[in-house]
Structure formats: structure tokens, C-alpha cells
Amino acid sequence: MFRRVLIESNYDYVPYICFALIAGVFTIVVLRALLMTKSKVQHLASMPLQDDRDLLNDHTTTSESDKASQ
């Protein structure tokens, strides 16, 4: 039964490549966050966040206006 299982050494490097890709993306994200200018940080901090209730109200308002126009 175990004679059918062939252990290929070609796939030994896959975990290292995946780790390098994830570490690279993480490093890029952290560096972009650290190198952001103060004005960009202030702009992102002052952006209004939309509440779920507002999303629901916007959705019902648009669907009611669509029904009225038909």
C-alpha cells in the first residue's frame, strides 16, 4: 500500500515560497502605513463611516423610488 505513495522532493520549496509571499505582502502593508504622510492620515481619520442602518435606509429609499418611477 505504501509503495504507491511517491514522495516528491519537488514540492519541498512550496511552504517557503508561500511564507515569503505572505511576509512580503505584510512588510509592504506595514511600510506603507508607517510612511504615510500626516495629511493622508488625517484625511483617512476624518472620513465618515456609514452605519448599517443608513445602508438599509439608502437601500429602501432607492427601491421605493424605483417602484414609483415604474
Biopython code that builds the backbone (N, CA, C, O; Angstrom):
import numpy as np
from Bio.PDB.StructureBuilder import StructureBuilder

atoms = [
    (1, "MET", "N", (0.816, -1.185, 0.000)),
    (1, "MET", "CA", (0.000, 0.000, 0.000)),
    (1, "MET", "C", (0.867, 1.259, 0.000)),
    (1, "MET", "O", (0.589, 2.199, -0.744)),
    (2, "PHE", "N", (1.895, 1.285, 0.813)),
    (2, "PHE", "CA", (2.743, 2.476, 0.874)),
    (2, "PHE", "C", (3.682, 2.576, -0.319)),
    (2, "PHE", "O", (4.336, 3.601, -0.508)),
    (3, "ARG", "N", (3.754, 1.526, -1.122)),
    (3, "ARG", "CA", (4.592, 1.591, -2.315)),
    (3, "ARG", "C", (4.000, 2.533, -3.355)),
    (3, "ARG", "O", (4.726, 3.036, -4.213)),
    (4, "ARG", "N", (2.694, 2.780, -3.293)),
    (4, "ARG", "CA", (2.037, 3.652, -4.256)),
    (4, "ARG", "C", (2.282, 5.129, -3.948)),
    (4, "ARG", "O", (2.143, 5.977, -4.829)),
    (5, "VAL", "N", (2.643, 5.437, -2.708)),
    (5, "VAL", "CA", (2.867, 6.825, -2.323)),
    (5, "VAL", "C", (4.289, 7.206, -2.710)),
    (5, "VAL", "O", (5.261, 6.647, -2.204)),
    (6, "LEU", "N", (4.385, 8.152, -3.601)),
    (6, "LEU", "CA", (5.690, 8.631, -4.019)),
    (6, "LEU", "C", (5.906, 10.001, -3.403)),
    (6, "LEU", "O", (5.108, 10.916, -3.607)),
    (7, "ILE", "N", (6.958, 10.134, -2.671)),
    (7, "ILE", "CA", (7.276, 11.415, -2.054)),
    (7, "ILE", "C", (8.173, 12.174, -3.011)),
    (7, "ILE", "O", (9.312, 11.789, -3.275)),
    (8, "GLU", "N", (7.633, 13.251, -3.515)),
    (8, "GLU", "CA", (8.367, 14.069, -4.474)),
    (8, "GLU", "C", (9.115, 15.160, -3.718)),
    (8, "GLU", "O", (8.547, 15.818, -2.846)),
    (9, "SER", "N", (10.341, 15.345, -4.040)),
    (9, "SER", "CA", (11.112, 16.417, -3.418)),
    (9, "SER", "C", (10.908, 17.738, -4.143)),
    (9, "SER", "O", (11.434, 18.768, -3.721)),
    (10, "ASN", "N", (10.140, 17.714, -5.241)),
    (10, "ASN", "CA", (9.894, 18.944, -5.990)),
    (10, "ASN", "C", (9.024, 19.922, -5.202)),
    (10, "ASN", "O", (9.077, 21.127, -5.447)),
    (11, "TYR", "N", (8.242, 19.430, -4.281)),
    (11, "TYR", "CA", (7.296, 20.271, -3.553)),
    (11, "TYR", "C", (7.819, 20.714, -2.190)),
    (11, "TYR", "O", (7.062, 21.286, -1.406)),
    (12, "ASP", "N", (9.068, 20.469, -1.895)),
    (12, "ASP", "CA", (9.641, 20.863, -0.608)),
    (12, "ASP", "C", (9.764, 22.379, -0.471)),
    (12, "ASP", "O", (9.778, 22.890, 0.649)),
    (13, "TYR", "N", (9.852, 23.088, -1.553)),
    (13, "TYR", "CA", (10.071, 24.531, -1.514)),
    (13, "TYR", "C", (8.772, 25.336, -1.457)),
    (13, "TYR", "O", (8.816, 26.545, -1.230)),
    (14, "VAL", "N", (7.630, 24.702, -1.656)),
    (14, "VAL", "CA", (6.346, 25.419, -1.700)),
    (14, "VAL", "C", (6.048, 26.161, -0.392)),
    (14, "VAL", "O", (5.647, 27.324, -0.456)),
    (15, "PRO", "N", (6.220, 25.554, 0.793)),
    (15, "PRO", "CA", (5.952, 26.314, 2.016)),
    (15, "PRO", "C", (6.850, 27.539, 2.176)),
    (15, "PRO", "O", (6.421, 28.561, 2.711)),
    (16, "TYR", "N", (8.082, 27.437, 1.718)),
    (16, "TYR", "CA", (8.996, 28.570, 1.815)),
    (16, "TYR", "C", (8.562, 29.710, 0.894)),
    (16, "TYR", "O", (8.656, 30.883, 1.258)),
    (17, "ILE", "N", (8.096, 29.362, -0.284)),
    (17, "ILE", "CA", (7.630, 30.382, -1.219)),
    (17, "ILE", "C", (6.370, 31.054, -0.678)),
    (17, "ILE", "O", (6.244, 32.277, -0.747)),
    (18, "CYS", "N", (5.440, 30.270, -0.144)),
    (18, "CYS", "CA", (4.210, 30.841, 0.430)),
    (18, "CYS", "C", (4.527, 31.753, 1.607)),
    (18, "CYS", "O", (3.948, 32.832, 1.727)),
    (19, "PHE", "N", (5.440, 31.329, 2.475)),
    (19, "PHE", "CA", (5.818, 32.166, 3.609)),
    (19, "PHE", "C", (6.458, 33.462, 3.129)),
    (19, "PHE", "O", (6.181, 34.532, 3.672)),
    (20, "ALA", "N", (7.307, 33.372, 2.122)),
    (20, "ALA", "CA", (7.972, 34.570, 1.604)),
    (20, "ALA", "C", (6.953, 35.535, 0.995)),
    (20, "ALA", "O", (7.073, 36.748, 1.173)),
    (21, "LEU", "N", (5.963, 35.017, 0.287)),
    (21, "LEU", "CA", (4.935, 35.881, -0.304)),
    (21, "LEU", "C", (4.110, 36.574, 0.777)),
    (21, "LEU", "O", (3.860, 37.776, 0.691)),
    (22, "ILE", "N", (3.691, 35.831, 1.782)),
    (22, "ILE", "CA", (2.887, 36.416, 2.859)),
    (22, "ILE", "C", (3.711, 37.432, 3.652)),
    (22, "ILE", "O", (3.218, 38.509, 3.985)),
    (23, "ALA", "N", (4.961, 37.089, 3.952)),
    (23, "ALA", "CA", (5.825, 38.020, 4.684)),
    (23, "ALA", "C", (6.094, 39.275, 3.853)),
    (23, "ALA", "O", (6.168, 40.375, 4.401)),
    (24, "GLY", "N", (6.238, 39.120, 2.545)),
    (24, "GLY", "CA", (6.465, 40.270, 1.681)),
    (24, "GLY", "C", (5.264, 41.205, 1.636)),
    (24, "GLY", "O", (5.421, 42.423, 1.723)),
    (25, "VAL", "N", (4.074, 40.645, 1.502)),
    (25, "VAL", "CA", (2.860, 41.466, 1.486)),
    (25, "VAL", "C", (2.683, 42.170, 2.826)),
    (25, "VAL", "O", (2.348, 43.354, 2.865)),
    (26, "PHE", "N", (2.906, 41.452, 3.924)),
    (26, "PHE", "CA", (2.794, 42.050, 5.253)),
    (26, "PHE", "C", (3.788, 43.196, 5.409)),
    (26, "PHE", "O", (3.441, 44.252, 5.937)),
    (27, "THR", "N", (5.002, 42.996, 4.961)),
    (27, "THR", "CA", (6.031, 44.031, 5.067)),
    (27, "THR", "C", (5.655, 45.264, 4.246)),
    (27, "THR", "O", (5.839, 46.394, 4.698)),
    (28, "ILE", "N", (5.133, 45.048, 3.049)),
    (28, "ILE", "CA", (4.733, 46.177, 2.200)),
    (28, "ILE", "C", (3.599, 46.963, 2.848)),
    (28, "ILE", "O", (3.620, 48.194, 2.844)),
    (29, "VAL", "N", (2.609, 46.266, 3.402)),
    (29, "VAL", "CA", (1.481, 46.946, 4.043)),
    (29, "VAL", "C", (1.957, 47.746, 5.255)),
    (29, "VAL", "O", (1.538, 48.888, 5.448)),
    (30, "VAL", "N", (2.817, 47.162, 6.057)),
    (30, "VAL", "CA", (3.322, 47.865, 7.247)),
    (30, "VAL", "C", (4.154, 49.083, 6.841)),
    (30, "VAL", "O", (4.016, 50.150, 7.439)),
    (31, "LEU", "N", (5.004, 48.936, 5.843)),
    (31, "LEU", "CA", (5.828, 50.064, 5.402)),
    (31, "LEU", "C", (4.972, 51.191, 4.822)),
    (31, "LEU", "O", (5.244, 52.365, 5.073)),
    (32, "ARG", "N", (3.939, 50.843, 4.050)),
    (32, "ARG", "CA", (3.051, 51.889, 3.512)),
    (32, "ARG", "C", (2.330, 52.614, 4.635)),
    (32, "ARG", "O", (2.138, 53.828, 4.567)),
    (33, "ALA", "N", (1.928, 51.880, 5.671)),
    (33, "ALA", "CA", (1.239, 52.516, 6.794)),
    (33, "ALA", "C", (2.196, 53.414, 7.568)),
    (33, "ALA", "O", (1.805, 54.497, 8.004)),
    (34, "LEU", "N", (3.427, 52.987, 7.742)),
    (34, "LEU", "CA", (4.386, 53.783, 8.501)),
    (34, "LEU", "C", (4.869, 55.011, 7.730)),
    (34, "LEU", "O", (5.193, 56.031, 8.338)),
    (35, "LEU", "N", (4.919, 54.926, 6.419)),
    (35, "LEU", "CA", (5.442, 56.024, 5.610)),
    (35, "LEU", "C", (4.357, 56.973, 5.103)),
    (35, "LEU", "O", (4.640, 57.865, 4.303)),
    (36, "MET", "N", (3.119, 56.786, 5.563)),
    (36, "MET", "CA", (2.043, 57.678, 5.149)),
    (36, "MET", "C", (2.276, 59.078, 5.680)),
    (36, "MET", "O", (2.769, 59.258, 6.793)),
    (37, "THR", "N", (1.918, 60.068, 4.875)),
    (37, "THR", "CA", (2.081, 61.450, 5.313)),
    (37, "THR", "C", (1.001, 61.800, 6.334)),
    (37, "THR", "O", (-0.041, 61.148, 6.410)),
    (38, "LYS", "N", (1.271, 62.835, 7.108)),
    (38, "LYS", "CA", (0.315, 63.272, 8.135)),
    (38, "LYS", "C", (-1.012, 63.691, 7.515)),
    (38, "LYS", "O", (-2.075, 63.418, 8.073)),
    (39, "SER", "N", (-0.952, 64.355, 6.359)),
    (39, "SER", "CA", (-2.195, 64.801, 5.725)),
    (39, "SER", "C", (-3.042, 63.615, 5.274)),
    (39, "SER", "O", (-4.268, 63.655, 5.380)),
    (40, "LYS", "N", (-2.405, 62.569, 4.775)),
    (40, "LYS", "CA", (-3.142, 61.362, 4.366)),
    (40, "LYS", "C", (-3.754, 60.674, 5.579)),
    (40, "LYS", "O", (-4.883, 60.189, 5.519)),
    (41, "VAL", "N", (-3.009, 60.632, 6.680)),
    (41, "VAL", "CA", (-3.539, 60.021, 7.910)),
    (41, "VAL", "C", (-4.733, 60.816, 8.408)),
    (41, "VAL", "O", (-5.740, 60.231, 8.805)),
    (42, "GLN", "N", (-4.636, 62.155, 8.394)),
    (42, "GLN", "CA", (-5.750, 62.990, 8.826)),
    (42, "GLN", "C", (-6.958, 62.823, 7.910)),
    (42, "GLN", "O", (-8.096, 62.794, 8.377)),
    (43, "HIS", "N", (-6.710, 62.713, 6.616)),
    (43, "HIS", "CA", (-7.805, 62.515, 5.665)),
    (43, "HIS", "C", (-8.528, 61.199, 5.929)),
    (43, "HIS", "O", (-9.758, 61.158, 5.945)),
    (44, "LEU", "N", (-7.777, 60.135, 6.133)),
    (44, "LEU", "CA", (-8.386, 58.833, 6.394)),
    (44, "LEU", "C", (-9.077, 58.803, 7.754)),
    (44, "LEU", "O", (-10.099, 58.136, 7.913)),
    (45, "ALA", "N", (-8.534, 59.513, 8.729)),
    (45, "ALA", "CA", (-9.131, 59.535, 10.061)),
    (45, "ALA", "C", (-10.426, 60.329, 10.083)),
    (45, "ALA", "O", (-11.311, 60.049, 10.891)),
    (46, "SER", "N", (-10.547, 61.321, 9.202)),
    (46, "SER", "CA", (-11.741, 62.159, 9.218)),
    (46, "SER", "C", (-12.842, 61.658, 8.299)),
    (46, "SER", "O", (-13.891, 62.294, 8.199)),
    (47, "MET", "N", (-12.632, 60.539, 7.629)),
    (47, "MET", "CA", (-13.669, 60.004, 6.743)),
    (47, "MET", "C", (-14.856, 59.517, 7.567)),
    (47, "MET", "O", (-14.672, 58.819, 8.565)),
    (48, "PRO", "N", (-16.056, 59.875, 7.164)),
    (48, "PRO", "CA", (-17.222, 59.408, 7.916)),
    (48, "PRO", "C", (-17.484, 57.930, 7.627)),
    (48, "PRO", "O", (-17.320, 57.458, 6.502)),
    (49, "LEU", "N", (-17.886, 57.234, 8.648)),
    (49, "LEU", "CA", (-18.237, 55.832, 8.492)),
    (49, "LEU", "C", (-19.750, 55.725, 8.416)),
    (49, "LEU", "O", (-20.465, 56.384, 9.171)),
    (50, "GLN", "N", (-20.228, 54.905, 7.516)),
    (50, "GLN", "CA", (-21.671, 54.785, 7.331)),
    (50, "GLN", "C", (-22.187, 53.650, 8.206)),
    (50, "GLN", "O", (-21.630, 52.553, 8.217)),
    (51, "ASP", "N", (-23.243, 53.930, 8.926)),
    (51, "ASP", "CA", (-23.845, 52.964, 9.824)),
    (51, "ASP", "C", (-24.676, 51.965, 9.017)),
    (51, "ASP", "O", (-25.145, 52.288, 7.926)),
    (52, "ASP", "N", (-24.860, 50.759, 9.547)),
    (52, "ASP", "CA", (-25.656, 49.746, 8.864)),
    (52, "ASP", "C", (-27.093, 50.211, 8.661)),
    (52, "ASP", "O", (-27.707, 49.897, 7.641)),
    (53, "ARG", "N", (-27.628, 50.951, 9.612)),
    (53, "ARG", "CA", (-28.994, 51.450, 9.466)),
    (53, "ARG", "C", (-29.086, 52.430, 8.315)),
    (53, "ARG", "O", (-30.099, 52.479, 7.618)),
    (54, "ASP", "N", (-28.034, 53.213, 8.110)),
    (54, "ASP", "CA", (-28.023, 54.144, 6.983)),
    (54, "ASP", "C", (-27.999, 53.383, 5.666)),
    (54, "ASP", "O", (-28.645, 53.788, 4.699)),
    (55, "LEU", "N", (-27.256, 52.282, 5.626)),
    (55, "LEU", "CA", (-27.222, 51.469, 4.413)),
    (55, "LEU", "C", (-28.601, 50.892, 4.125)),
    (55, "LEU", "O", (-29.035, 50.864, 2.973)),
    (56, "LEU", "N", (-29.290, 50.432, 5.163)),
    (56, "LEU", "CA", (-30.619, 49.873, 4.995)),
    (56, "LEU", "C", (-31.590, 50.952, 4.520)),
    (56, "LEU", "O", (-32.399, 50.703, 3.627)),
    (57, "ASN", "N", (-31.519, 52.152, 5.110)),
    (57, "ASN", "CA", (-32.390, 53.243, 4.694)),
    (57, "ASN", "C", (-32.118, 53.668, 3.259)),
    (57, "ASN", "O", (-33.051, 53.949, 2.507)),
    (58, "ASP", "N", (-30.843, 53.717, 2.873)),
    (58, "ASP", "CA", (-30.498, 54.074, 1.499)),
    (58, "ASP", "C", (-31.044, 53.047, 0.519)),
    (58, "ASP", "O", (-31.523, 53.398, -0.559)),
    (59, "HIS", "N", (-30.970, 51.782, 0.898)),
    (59, "HIS", "CA", (-31.433, 50.713, 0.024)),
    (59, "HIS", "C", (-32.956, 50.775, -0.147)),
    (59, "HIS", "O", (-33.462, 50.648, -1.262)),
    (60, "THR", "N", (-33.681, 50.969, 0.955)),
    (60, "THR", "CA", (-35.137, 51.024, 0.850)),
    (60, "THR", "C", (-35.579, 52.285, 0.128)),
    (60, "THR", "O", (-36.571, 52.262, -0.600)),
    (61, "THR", "N", (-34.872, 53.368, 0.314)),
    (61, "THR", "CA", (-35.220, 54.608, -0.367)),
    (61, "THR", "C", (-35.046, 54.463, -1.869)),
    (61, "THR", "O", (-35.905, 54.901, -2.635)),
    (62, "THR", "N", (-33.954, 53.860, -2.300)),
    (62, "THR", "CA", (-33.733, 53.704, -3.735)),
    (62, "THR", "C", (-34.714, 52.717, -4.331)),
    (62, "THR", "O", (-35.171, 52.921, -5.456)),
    (63, "SER", "N", (-35.057, 51.647, -3.615)),
    (63, "SER", "CA", (-36.002, 50.690, -4.189)),
    (63, "SER", "C", (-37.412, 51.274, -4.217)),
    (63, "SER", "O", (-38.184, 50.935, -5.113)),
    (64, "GLU", "N", (-37.775, 52.140, -3.267)),
    (64, "GLU", "CA", (-39.088, 52.789, -3.303)),
    (64, "GLU", "C", (-39.159, 53.775, -4.447)),
    (64, "GLU", "O", (-40.197, 53.892, -5.099)),
    (65, "SER", "N", (-38.072, 54.489, -4.704)),
    (65, "SER", "CA", (-38.072, 55.438, -5.811)),
    (65, "SER", "C", (-38.094, 54.709, -7.154)),
    (65, "SER", "O", (-38.665, 55.204, -8.125)),
    (66, "ASP", "N", (-37.461, 53.512, -7.203)),
    (66, "ASP", "CA", (-37.504, 52.721, -8.429)),
    (66, "ASP", "C", (-38.927, 52.233, -8.689)),
    (66, "ASP", "O", (-39.376, 52.210, -9.835)),
    (67, "LYS", "N", (-39.640, 51.840, -7.626)),
    (67, "LYS", "CA", (-41.019, 51.371, -7.791)),
    (67, "LYS", "C", (-41.929, 52.515, -8.214)),
    (67, "LYS", "O", (-42.841, 52.323, -9.018)),
    (68, "ALA", "N", (-41.685, 53.700, -7.676)),
    (68, "ALA", "CA", (-42.525, 54.854, -8.006)),
    (68, "ALA", "C", (-42.326, 55.279, -9.454)),
    (68, "ALA", "O", (-43.265, 55.753, -10.094)),
    (69, "SER", "N", (-41.114, 55.113, -9.976)),
    (69, "SER", "CA", (-40.850, 55.547, -11.332)),
    (69, "SER", "C", (-41.403, 54.567, -12.361)),
    (69, "SER", "O", (-41.540, 54.919, -13.533)),
    (70, "GLN", "N", (-41.721, 53.352, -11.945)),
    (70, "GLN", "CA", (-42.245, 52.350, -12.894)),
    (70, "GLN", "C", (-43.689, 52.476, -13.081)),
    (70, "GLN", "O", (-44.282, 51.713, -13.844)),
]
sb = StructureBuilder()
sb.init_structure("model")
sb.init_model(0)
sb.init_chain("A")
sb.init_seg("    ")
for serial, (resi, resn, name, xyz) in enumerate(atoms, 1):
    if name == "N":
        sb.init_residue(resn, " ", resi, " ")
    sb.init_atom(name, np.array(xyz, "f"), 0.0, 1.0, " ", f" {name:<3s}", serial, name[0])
structure = sb.get_structure()
